[in-house]
Amino acid sequence: MALLLRDLTVDILTEEEMLPLEAARQLGVEAEMLRGFRIVRRSIDARKKSRIRKVYAVEFTFHDEVALLQKHGSGRLEMLPDAPELILPRVSSGHHALVVGMGPAGLFAAKRLAESGVRVTLVERGRPLGQRVRDVENFWAFGQFNAVSNVQFGEGGAGTFSDGKLTTRLNHPQRPVVLQTLVACGAPADILIEARPHVGTDQLRKVVVNFRQHLIKLGVDVRFETCLTDIEIYKGRIVGGVFNNRDSVSCDSLILAPGHSARDTYLMLDRHNVQLDAKGFAVGVRVEHPAELINRIQYGEFARQLPAADYSLRHNDGETGRGIYSFCMCPGGEVINAASEADGVVVNGMSRMARTGKYSNSALVVSVGPEDWDHTTLGGMYFQQQWERRAFAAAGAGFMAPAQNMMAFVGQGKGVVTSSCRPGVVETELREVLPDFVYHGLVDALPHFDRKMKGFVTSEAVLVGVETRTSAPLRITRNELGESVSHPGLFPAGEGAGYAGGIVSAALDGLRAADQVIQSAIVRSHF
């Protein structure tokens, strides 16, 4: 068995090849006695700007683990159990699963199903990644919108144009499976040890293409520009899907992983009385600072020696009870126009792996819920749409994004309005394109954020609107077996179904859905 040493803390300038010596010194043994030494976790502790440290967790074997454990107690040093072998059940009944959506949930679900012997058809409403990237770049350069192929729709899902964060709050036993799969498909091996791993949009695009090729080798039938427009129901059970209003595909199970922007899918499900429940999300803007400024605020004198800095800010409004917080922070990245409808503007953030861009950005958002619309199931979707359309109109109805200098936003002066957002921005009073309570919530929260990060409120910062797609505005309700509570055979999964909030959590939910389909297939094969 191996030993795990946590909180191995060293000076920021310490090279990693020196870690075995430092670990041995702290344990009171010779470095050569630590066999198979490897890093399993790496992070930066920047809480004290004058003394920023690197923090590691390392694994190794020792000739007498018990004696070493007894010497150092049960605090930082612990015995690691052998990792359990993942044994996938096999399905031999000819079960056919239809998987809708090629974001993380759909991709990982298709992989798990195919590996278990299930016949899989994987469909995506958008285009293959190469074509999709060209369509998006054309939109950003010239404002030529493509409803089929954009930041929200296409191979890889919305996360393909993002920072590629691989963090999750879920302490899930299959999280290593997700990361190892991404590495096998071309992601940097460092994501296995970073405390806050990311791959960046550039690396993620390569991973997605390799993932698709692997699925094809497994026998998955992959179809692009194939939009689910209806479902087929027999005796209350889902038995197939209709695509592009003409092509019918029968199935034994349908995993629906549509992404949070598939509004036509939500409307179709509602028409069939599929149980949907309204849920909260958040609305606000993107804030963009010079990356050097954020690095200096976070790292002080070490700003030039460390990777681009991130941050996380939160303020709870004592009067309204709303949470106001930063979301999806993109160090050294750019603000992107993420429109998926011809008459709306919505923004997001994106970084490349190196995070070397001139600016750093983050969403600044205010929580919203059914009480802010009419409490109807689809009300949150229409709420998003309302403010996206207002932003579109305010910036000239040409896919420019409305923007305002931060000091002007808080009523304390003026400043230059420049942004990385393409095809461009138009200076606008952002309070005109935000719900009143969102505007006032942000104005009230900014001084609190500035106290936590001195210099955050500055004329060097620009706000770009609107950010509305923080998560799905509803949930496709499922039971303990993972099926729709109203329509057996339908397995909702991922962010668009209302059960995930990022690449890794969506992938994990896709694996969960696949496992439940497999168990369902095994049970049904006995009857």
C-alpha positions in Angstrom: 0.0 0.0 0.0 1.0 3.6 -0.6 1.2 6.5 1.8 -0.3 10.0 1.2 1.3 13.1 2.7 -0.9 16.1 2.6 -0.1 19.8 3.0 3.5 19.6 1.9 4.0 23.4 1.9 7.1 25.0 0.3 8.3 28.4 -0.9 6.8 29.6 -4.1 10.2 29.4 -5.9 10.9 25.8 -4.9 11.3 23.5 -7.9 9.3 20.3 -7.9 12.3 18.0 -8.2 13.2 19.2 -4.6 9.9 17.9 -3.2 11.2 14.4 -2.2 14.0 16.0 -0.2 11.5 18.3 1.5 9.0 15.5 2.2 11.8 13.4 3.6 13.1 16.2 5.8 9.6 16.8 7.3 9.2 13.1 7.9 12.7 12.6 9.4 13.8 10.0 6.9 16.2 9.8 3.9 14.8 10.8 0.6 15.9 7.6 -1.2 13.6 5.7 1.3 10.5 7.3 -0.4 9.8 5.0 -3.3 7.5 5.7 -6.2 7.3 9.4 -5.2 4.6 11.3 -7.2 2.6 14.4 -6.9 -1.2 13.8 -6.6 -2.3 17.4 -5.9 -0.9 20.9 -6.4 -2.2 24.3 -5.4 -1.2 27.8 -4.5 -1.9 29.4 -1.1 -2.1 33.2 -1.8 -3.9 34.2 1.4 -0.8 36.1 2.6 0.5 38.2 -0.2 3.8 38.6 1.5 4.3 34.8 1.8 2.7 33.0 -1.1 3.3 29.2 -0.9 2.9 26.1 -3.0 1.0 23.3 -1.4 1.2 19.6 -2.5 -0.2 16.3 -1.6 2.3 13.5 -2.5 2.2 9.7 -2.7 5.0 7.2 -2.1 5.8 3.8 -0.6 8.0 3.2 2.4 9.6 0.0 3.6 7.7 0.2 7.0 4.5 2.2 6.5 3.1 1.2 9.8 6.1 2.6 11.7 6.1 5.8 9.8 2.4 6.3 10.4 2.8 5.6 14.1 5.6 8.2 14.3 3.6 11.0 12.6 0.1 10.2 13.8 -3.0 10.3 11.6 -3.0 14.0 10.6 -1.2 14.8 7.3 0.0 11.2 6.7 -2.3 8.4 5.8 -2.5 5.0 4.2 -4.0 4.8 0.8 -6.3 1.9 0.1 -6.0 0.2 -3.3 -8.3 1.7 -5.9 -11.2 -0.5 -6.6 -11.4 -2.0 -10.1 -14.2 -0.6 -12.2 -16.2 -3.6 -13.6 -18.8 -2.7 -16.1 -21.9 -4.9 -16.4 -22.6 -6.3 -19.9 -25.9 -5.9 -21.6 -26.7 -8.8 -24.0 -30.3 -8.0 -24.8 -29.7 -5.8 -27.9 -30.8 -2.8 -26.0 -30.8 0.4 -28.1 -30.1 3.7 -26.4 -30.6 7.0 -28.1 -28.4 9.8 -26.6 -29.4 13.4 -27.4 -26.6 16.0 -27.1 -22.9 15.9 -27.5 -21.9 17.9 -24.5 -20.0 16.2 -21.6 -23.1 14.4 -20.3 -24.0 12.9 -23.7 -20.4 12.0 -24.6 -19.6 10.2 -21.4 -23.0 8.5 -21.3 -22.5 7.2 -24.9 -19.0 5.9 -24.0 -20.2 4.0 -20.9 -23.1 2.5 -22.7 -21.1 1.4 -25.7 -18.4 -0.2 -23.4 -21.2 -2.2 -21.7 -22.5 -3.6 -25.0 -25.5 -1.3 -25.5 -26.2 -0.2 -29.1 -25.9 3.6 -29.1 -27.1 6.3 -31.5 -25.6 9.7 -30.5 -27.2 12.8 -32.0 -26.2 16.4 -32.0 -28.3 19.3 -33.3 -25.2 21.3 -34.2 -22.2 20.7 -36.4 -18.8 18.8 -36.0 -16.3 20.8 -34.2 -14.2 21.9 -37.1 -17.2 23.4 -38.9 -18.5 24.8 -35.6 -15.3 26.7 -34.8 -15.4 28.3 -38.3 -19.0 29.3 -37.9 -18.4 30.8 -34.5 -15.3 32.7 -35.6 -17.3 34.0 -38.6 -20.0 35.2 -36.2 -17.4 36.9 -33.9 -15.7 38.6 -36.9 -18.7 39.7 -38.9 -21.8 39.2 -36.7 -23.2 36.6 -39.1 -25.3 34.4 -36.8 -25.9 30.7 -37.4 -28.8 29.2 -35.5 -27.6 25.7 -36.0 -23.9 26.1 -35.2 -22.9 28.6 -32.5 -21.4 28.9 -29.0 -24.3 27.0 -27.5 -25.0 24.3 -30.1 -22.6 21.9 -31.7 -20.1 19.1 -30.9 -18.7 19.4 -27.4 -21.6 21.5 -26.0 -21.3 25.1 -24.7 -18.3 24.2 -22.5 -16.2 23.9 -25.7 -16.0 27.7 -25.8 -15.1 28.3 -22.1 -12.2 28.3 -19.7 -12.5 24.5 -19.7 -12.7 24.3 -15.9 -12.6 20.8 -14.5 -13.4 21.7 -10.9 -16.5 20.4 -9.1 -17.9 20.4 -5.6 -18.9 16.8 -6.0 -16.7 14.3 -4.1 -17.6 11.6 -6.5 -15.7 8.3 -6.8 -15.8 8.4 -10.6 -14.3 11.9 -10.9 -10.8 10.3 -11.6 -12.4 8.3 -14.4 -13.6 11.5 -16.0 -10.2 13.2 -15.8 -8.3 10.1 -16.9 -10.6 9.8 -19.9 -9.9 13.4 -20.9 -6.1 12.8 -20.6 -6.5 9.7 -22.7 -8.2 11.9 -25.3 -5.4 14.4 -25.3 -5.8 16.7 -22.3 -2.6 17.6 -20.4 -1.7 15.1 -17.7 -1.4 18.0 -15.2 -5.2 18.1 -14.8 -4.9 14.9 -12.7 -2.9 16.8 -10.0 -4.0 20.4 -10.2 -6.3 21.5 -7.4 -8.1 23.7 -9.9 -7.6 22.0 -13.2 -8.6 23.5 -16.6 -7.8 22.7 -20.2 -8.8 25.9 -21.9 -10.9 26.1 -25.1 -7.9 25.3 -27.4 -7.0 22.0 -25.7 -10.7 21.0 -25.1 -11.4 21.2 -28.8 -8.7 18.6 -29.5 -10.0 16.4 -26.7 -13.6 16.5 -28.0 -12.6 15.4 -31.5 -10.5 12.6 -30.2 -13.4 11.6 -27.9 -15.7 11.4 -30.9 -13.2 9.2 -32.8 -13.0 6.9 -29.8 -16.8 6.6 -29.7 -16.9 5.7 -33.4 -14.4 2.9 -32.8 -16.6 1.6 -30.0 -19.4 1.3 -32.6 -21.4 4.4 -31.6 -23.5 5.8 -34.5 -22.8 9.6 -34.4 -25.1 12.0 -36.3 -24.7 15.7 -36.6 -27.2 18.4 -37.6 -29.8 16.1 -36.1 -32.2 18.1 -33.9 -34.7 16.3 -31.6 -38.0 17.9 -32.6 -40.4 15.4 -31.1 -40.6 12.3 -28.9 -42.6 9.1 -29.7 -44.6 7.6 -26.9 -46.3 4.2 -26.6 -48.4 3.3 -23.6 -46.9 6.2 -21.6 -43.3 5.1 -22.4 -40.7 6.8 -24.6 -40.0 4.6 -27.6 -38.2 6.9 -30.0 -37.4 10.3 -31.2 -38.2 12.4 -34.2 -35.4 14.5 -35.7 -35.5 17.5 -38.0 -39.3 17.1 -38.1 -39.1 14.1 -40.4 -36.8 11.2 -39.3 -37.9 8.7 -36.7 -35.5 6.7 -34.6 -36.8 4.0 -32.3 -35.1 3.2 -29.0 -35.5 1.3 -25.8 -34.1 4.2 -23.7 -33.5 7.9 -24.5 -30.9 9.8 -22.5 -31.7 13.5 -23.0 -28.7 15.8 -22.4 -29.7 18.9 -24.4 -27.7 21.7 -22.8 -29.2 24.7 -21.0 -30.0 26.7 -24.1 -32.2 24.1 -26.0 -35.4 26.2 -25.5 -37.2 24.5 -28.4 -36.6 21.2 -26.6 -38.1 22.5 -23.4 -41.2 23.7 -25.3 -41.6 20.3 -27.0 -41.4 18.5 -23.6 -43.9 20.8 -22.1 -46.3 20.2 -25.0 -46.1 16.4 -24.2 -46.7 17.2 -20.5 -43.3 15.8 -19.4 -42.9 16.8 -15.8 -40.8 20.0 -15.6 -40.0 22.1 -12.5 -38.9 25.7 -12.5 -35.6 26.3 -10.8 -33.4 29.3 -9.9 -30.4 30.5 -11.7 -28.5 33.9 -11.8 -28.4 37.0 -14.1 -25.9 39.7 -14.4 -22.9 40.9 -16.5 -19.4 40.0 -17.3 -16.7 42.2 -15.7 -13.4 42.6 -17.5 -10.1 43.8 -15.9 -6.6 44.0 -17.2 -5.1 40.6 -16.3 -2.0 42.3 -14.8 -4.3 44.2 -12.4 -6.0 41.1 -11.1 -2.6 39.3 -10.8 -1.2 42.2 -8.8 -4.3 42.3 -6.5 -4.1 38.6 -5.9 -0.3 37.9 -5.8 1.3 41.2 -4.9 5.1 41.2 -5.7 4.9 37.6 -7.0 2.4 38.6 -9.8 5.0 38.0 -12.6 6.1 34.7 -11.3 2.8 32.9 -11.1 0.1 31.8 -13.6 -2.8 34.2 -14.3 -4.7 34.7 -11.1 -8.3 33.8 -10.5 -10.8 34.9 -7.8 -14.1 34.1 -6.2 -16.3 36.7 -4.6 -19.6 36.5 -2.8 -22.0 38.8 -1.0 -25.3 38.1 0.5 -27.8 41.0 0.4 -29.1 41.3 4.0 -32.4 43.0 2.8 -33.3 40.8 -0.1 -31.6 37.6 0.8 -30.2 37.3 -2.7 -26.7 35.9 -3.4 -24.5 38.1 -5.5 -21.3 36.5 -6.7 -18.7 36.0 -9.3 -19.1 33.0 -11.5 -17.0 31.1 -14.1 -13.9 33.3 -13.8 -11.6 33.3 -16.8 -8.0 34.4 -16.1 -6.2 35.8 -19.1 -9.2 35.2 -21.3 -11.8 37.0 -23.3 -15.5 37.9 -23.1 -17.5 36.1 -25.8 -20.8 36.7 -27.5 -22.6 33.4 -26.9 -25.9 34.2 -28.7 -28.0 31.2 -29.8 -31.1 33.1 -31.0 -31.3 35.6 -33.8 -32.7 38.5 -31.7 -30.8 38.1 -28.4 -27.4 38.9 -27.0 -25.9 36.8 -24.1 -22.2 36.9 -23.0 -19.9 34.4 -21.4 -16.2 34.0 -20.8 -13.5 31.9 -22.5 -9.7 31.2 -21.9 -7.1 29.2 -23.6 -4.9 26.7 -21.8 -2.0 29.2 -21.3 -4.3 31.9 -20.0 -2.0 34.6 -21.4 -4.6 37.0 -22.7 -4.5 40.7 -21.9 -7.7 40.6 -19.9 -9.3 38.6 -17.1 -13.1 38.3 -16.8 -15.8 36.9 -14.7 -19.5 36.9 -14.4 -21.0 39.0 -11.7 -24.5 37.8 -11.1 -27.5 38.0 -8.8 -29.6 35.0 -7.9 -33.1 34.9 -9.4 -36.0 32.4 -8.9 -39.6 31.7 -9.8 -40.8 34.5 -7.6 -39.2 36.9 -10.1 -41.4 35.8 -12.9 -44.9 34.2 -12.9 -43.9 30.9 -11.2 -44.8 29.0 -14.4 -42.5 26.2 -15.4 -41.2 28.0 -18.5 -41.2 31.4 -16.9 -37.5 31.4 -16.2 -36.7 30.7 -19.9 -38.9 33.6 -21.0 -37.3 35.7 -18.3 -33.8 35.0 -19.8 -35.1 35.7 -23.3 -36.6 39.0 -22.3 -33.4 40.5 -21.1 -31.3 39.0 -23.9 -33.6 40.7 -26.4 -33.4 44.0 -24.5 -29.6 43.8 -24.6 -29.7 43.0 -28.3 -31.9 46.1 -29.1 -30.0 48.4 -26.8 -26.7 47.7 -28.6 -28.2 48.4 -32.1 -29.7 45.0 -33.0 -26.5 43.8 -34.7 -25.0 41.4 -32.2 -22.8 44.1 -30.6 -22.9 43.7 -26.8 -23.9 46.6 -24.5 -21.1 47.6 -22.2 -20.3 50.3 -19.6 -17.3 51.4 -17.7 -17.5 50.2 -14.1 -17.2 53.7 -12.6 -20.1 55.0 -14.7 -22.1 51.9 -13.7 -21.8 52.8 -10.0 -22.3 56.5 -10.7 -18.9 57.6 -9.7 -17.5 59.0 -13.0 -16.6 57.9 -16.4 -14.0 55.8 -18.2 -13.0 54.2 -21.4 -15.2 51.4 -22.7 -13.0 48.8 -24.4 -13.5 45.0 -24.4 -12.2 41.8 -25.9 -15.8 40.9 -26.8 -16.4 40.4 -30.5 -17.8 41.5 -32.8 -17.7 44.5 -30.5 -19.4 46.5 -27.8 -21.6 49.6 -27.7 -21.5 51.9 -24.7 -24.9 51.6 -23.0 -26.5 52.3 -19.6 -26.5 48.7 -18.4 -29.3 49.4 -15.9 -31.6 49.6 -19.0 -30.8 45.9 -19.9 -30.9 44.4 -16.4 -33.8 43.8 -14.0 -33.9 46.6 -11.5 -33.1 44.4 -8.6 -30.1 42.9 -10.4 -28.7 46.3 -11.2 -29.1 47.5 -7.6 -27.8 44.3 -6.2 -24.6 44.6 -8.3 -24.1 48.3 -7.4 -24.5 47.4 -3.7 -22.2 44.4 -3.8 -19.3 46.1 -5.7 -17.9 48.0 -2.6 -17.9 44.7 -0.7 -16.0 43.1 -3.5 -13.5 46.0 -3.5 -12.9 45.5 0.2 -12.0 41.9 -0.4 -9.9 42.7 -3.5 -8.6 46.3 -3.1 -8.6 47.9 -6.5 -11.4 45.7 -8.0 -13.7 48.7 -8.5 -11.7 50.8 -11.0 -12.0 52.8 -14.2 -9.9 50.1 -15.8 -12.8 47.7 -15.6 -15.7 47.3 -18.0 -19.0 45.5 -17.6 -20.5 43.7 -20.6 -24.1 42.4 -20.7 -26.0 40.3 -20.3 -25.1 37.1 -18.6 -28.2 35.0 -18.3 -27.2 31.4 -19.1 -25.6 30.6 -15.8 -27.6 27.4 -15.5 -30.8 25.8 -16.8 -34.0 27.7 -15.9 -35.8 24.4 -15.2 -35.4 20.8 -14.2 -36.7 17.7 -16.1 -37.9 15.9 -13.0 -36.5 12.4 -12.6 -37.0 9.6 -10.0 -34.5 7.5 -8.0 -34.1 5.3 -11.1 -33.0 8.3 -13.1 -36.1 8.2 -15.3 -38.6 11.0 -16.0 -41.3 10.8 -13.3 -43.9 11.2 -16.0 -42.4 9.4 -19.0 -40.5 6.1 -18.3 -37.7 5.5 -20.8 -36.7 9.1 -20.7 -33.4 9.7 -18.8 -32.7 13.4 -18.3 -29.0 14.2 -17.8 -26.5 17.0 -17.5 -26.7 20.7 -17.2 -29.6 21.3 -19.6 -31.7 18.8 -17.6 -31.1 20.8 -14.5 -28.7 18.4 -12.7 -25.2 19.7 -13.3 -23.1 22.8 -13.3 -19.9 22.4 -15.3 -17.9 20.0 -17.5 -17.0 17.4 -14.8 -20.4 17.4 -13.0 -22.2 17.0 -16.3 -19.9 14.2 -17.3 -20.5 12.5 -14.0 -24.2 12.9 -14.5 -23.9 11.3 -17.9 -22.2 8.3 -16.4 -24.9 8.1 -13.8 -27.6 8.1 -16.5 -25.8 5.5 -18.5 -25.4 3.2 -15.5 -29.1 3.6 -14.8 -30.0 2.7 -18.4 -27.8 -0.3 -18.2 -29.5 -1.5 -15.0 -32.9 -0.9 -16.6 -31.9 -2.9 -19.6 -30.7 -5.8 -17.5 -33.9 -5.8 -15.5 -36.1 -5.6 -18.6 -34.2 -8.4 -20.2 -35.4 -10.8 -17.5 -39.0 -10.2 -18.3 
